[in-house]
Amino acid sequence: MSEPTAAQLKDEGNELFKKQDYVGAIIIYTEAIGLDDKNAVLYANRAACNHALNKYLDAVDDAHMATEIDPGYAKAWSRLAASRDALADWGRSAQAWQKALDALPKTKLSPAERQQKDQYTACLRAANTRLNQKIVPLSVNEKAGKFPWQIATDMLPELQKAGHAKVSSSAWVIASAYEDFNNGVEMMKGMKKTPHPETPGAFVYRGNLEGLTHLSNGLMRDDRVFHINQPNWIDMYNQQVYFEVTARKAWDSEGLETVKELAQKRLKENGWDDVRPALAVTVRAWIMRAALEGGLREQPQAGLEYYRRALDLVEWGRIIWKDVPKSSRGAIFQHSFLIGVRSLYLKMFMSAYTTDPGLNSKFPLEQLKEEAEDLLKETDIAIQTRDNEPVDPGFISSFIAYPGGLGHAMLGFYHVQSARYASNPVERMLSFVEAAGEYTSASSKYPEDDELRAWYLNCTMDCARNAGVPIDNFLMIAFGLRDTVPKMQKIWKISELALGGRDQKIQANLDKADELTKLVADKTLRLEDPVPL
């Protein structure tokens, strides 16, 4: 029996695509590409599969290849544009939509082509609208008070006198995160751009090559430190990225597999001194891009893709270069770095889920659960294998304790969502009980003056109420929450969580506890009675 041709495989892949078996279709299209790697349709079809699986960066790689092979292929340009849209890359998305329009006939359009033109035109207009949206800088309201990182920095001299071993405080974490992040911002501000003396229209950049290192380190230490406080921040950041990518010969548009292949080739040719900074800039730029698109521009599906790519590259490098010392392979392959990226990825996954909630979400709850469990395993390994290398006071919290708290909190979120969609009342109750246990574990990982300790205790109370636990248990949780709220307020009076109604929600649970206490005192209810909803 003869081997199938590329055309036959394409037809087989198309049938799988119609059945929404995107993984199977990718396998078939890949096999077809192996037989005919100059076929733009095969790459464009595989791009469509990757897009359907939310693998937008891989979709971009394939769609770009299709346009390279056939620049007049409108559908390839549209798939490239759609994937750029999903990554919130509005500038290059608009360019691709325009290319898609340009590839259509100018006259005598068929009904299908006319429909394509209308679609591409609408998408181009939408991309340009998003591109021109202004980012409003975060500013301090002097009447409201200072930001947490400002308060924490002011607290450091007193904490340093007392000693880290004696004083557990979130100030150590947020102040260290701010120091890193602010150092990165200062390096961005110090960038000099001057006209090239010999090439008209070109520029010469002079600056510090550690800007992305400090920005991303600050983000991984505590992403609550991320803020933009001046109108030209994005312009400065883009200039910093361009400078570092160019100087280090990093990879800014290549696909993951291409980066792996090129990195190993350069390593053989030039050694670690060339590859180490290139890989570091590549990964750290992905991390920052994830934060900007997923958080600032509120496109979590895009943020998820960039974090996932950074995580995949770090995990891959840790395996193939496991015996290479840190001094050669660099900090991005350290265990603490892996935990930092995994934590950011997990938070972004939850954000993406909230944009498409439910049992049929594009961001499955079961995957969220698996990611949370993987993070907890990594923190356990970090505890067991940590050496005695001296670290700053906030390091252990940033890369072991807080990630552990996050893992438990995400498991709590998973169980709450499971309860929401449970049809059986007993299963629903048990899910809320599981969630309460996870949120309790999460809160214990944070110092008493961190808002997340109070917030996760508040989540515990919500779950306890829904589970119908005895009043006595509910009041015990309330006692712990009431004790930590004033300590939290010292540093975290102003935060994104606070602006989202944190204090009002906490107060509602404390008011409920006060109400129950009175009812028990009046003997209207007993301590062993379930908490009424």
Buried (B, 14 or more C-beta within 10 A) or exposed (E): EEEBEBBBBBEBBBEBBEEEBBEBBBBBBBBBBEBBEEBBBBBBBBBBBBBBBBBBBBBBBBBBBBBEBBEEBBBBBBBBBBBBBBBBBBEBBBBBBBBBBEBBEEEEEEEEEEEBBEBBBEBBEBBBEBBEEEEEEBEEEEEEEBBBBBBBBEBBEEBEEEEBEEBBBBBBBBBBBBBBBBBBBEBBBEBEEEEEEEEEEEEEBEBBBBBBBBBBBBBBBBBBBBBBEEEEBBEBBEBBBBBBBEBBBBBBEBBBEEBBEBBEEBBEEEEBEBBBBBBBBBBBBBBBBBBBBBBBBEBBBBBBBBBBBBBBBBEBBBEEBEEBEEEBBBBBBBBBBBBBBBBBBBBBBBBBBEEEEEEEBEBBBEEBBEBBBEBBEBBEBBEEEBEEEEEBBBBBBBBBBBBBBBBBBBBBBBBBBBBBEBEEEEEBBBBBBBBBBBBBBBBBBBBBBBBBBBBBBBBBBBBBBBBBBBBBBBBBBBEBBBEBBEBBBBBBBBBBBBEEEBBEBBEEBBEBBEEBBEBBEEEEBEEEBBBEE
